[in-house]
């Protein structure tokens, strides 16, 4: 038996009787549209509140990707800084060692530090959330690329200078004076250091290598022994070798000499033994490199002795501001 739709009645106050309520199509349509519109408005309000306080799955994915990208840019920035530092060391060696050897003018600071484009070149990056970070890396990368091109051209020029200069290259100091493959004998580097006796900061003109008394000391380039000096003060027992082309090297605090003045020596020859003579607080070798009477940082003259990673480590060790051995 089919159910009948429930009918509605209203009380007529004039006839004092209940009459069947009749709803017109217009009223029905109006009610349906009212319901639909109310539902849509309610849904819109709920959706707006939800998306204001909660991220959609897509937004969560995008935010995670942005966060990861920001981390990657940060790491990339650190890598760029490391590359810039390594290139800076190469540039220093180029201008202060290689070009000095061949009496060539170094790359000017203005050329080296020049930028690679105006402000407008990077303006389009400012619209991104992390625009400043991206812009900073873009500027560094562009500058790094430009400097790499400049350095590459400089090395090409040096390569041309090297041709037919084998005698000069054999004479220029380019190895460590003490066997030091693991760099365990490095004690103090070139620069301002604390004097071990007077406890004041003074300029240390060379590098100190610690090793037991009697350890062999090797001449670092071809040349002629200029000085063999016995002393109880200062450098103690020392040897000075003249390599020509304005270069001299000093080997101080020795316990024994293997050469005499005027003797020709070849890079790698044993010229003496480590000691602790003169102003010394323990067995070690004080080693200096001089060019036209001016002392230079010996660490940049080990290019025949060290691989890139070893050279970087040696540079860091040489920067130790602790006290010297003499």
C-alpha angles and dihedrals in degrees: 000000000000118000116240120229110258110259124215127222131195129200114247108212093198097054093028091226140105115259130191112263113236117200116198125224091247092058092046093051091047091052092049093050091045090053092048093048092047090051092050093048091048091049091048092051092048092047092049092051092046097050091044093059102023130050120232117238089256092050091050090053092048092048091050090050092049091050092050091047090052090052090049091051089050092052090044089053090053091049090050090051090051092049090048090052092050091047089049090057090049090049091050092051090046094054101033102035116016099037091040088056091058095034091241125150113260123235108278119247090234091058093043096048097040116124127240102230146351129275092266091064091072100032094102089064092063092077092069123089091241094034095133092054093047092045092051092053092045091054092048093047093049091049091046092051091050093049091048089055091049092048092047091053090047091054090050088055092048090049088057090050091050093060112106091004099105094126092053092047091050090052099047113092108254111151136062114266092224127049100259111156095151093038090236094133096061109115111160136357141215120292139045110347139159114271107236093218106033094032093220130121112262135162112267108211098199146007129284121221117192119212138138118285109272096033111145119259116207128205109242099215142010114281150107126288105247103175136022106179132179114205142153092207139061110349091008114204105004144173125206118196123198110214097179125236088079095299127130132167129203126209112190143184092031125169096203140018124220096181141049133217114286094023117136115232134190125217108277097026115138105244100169150337131264117258141152103247127145119008097356134133097199145349109307146119121249107207127191135182119204132188118193089339096310121112117236132195104270093206091078092058099066095087092122092049109044139055119227095265091046091048092053090050092048091051090052092047091049090057092063104127094207125119125290129237094241 
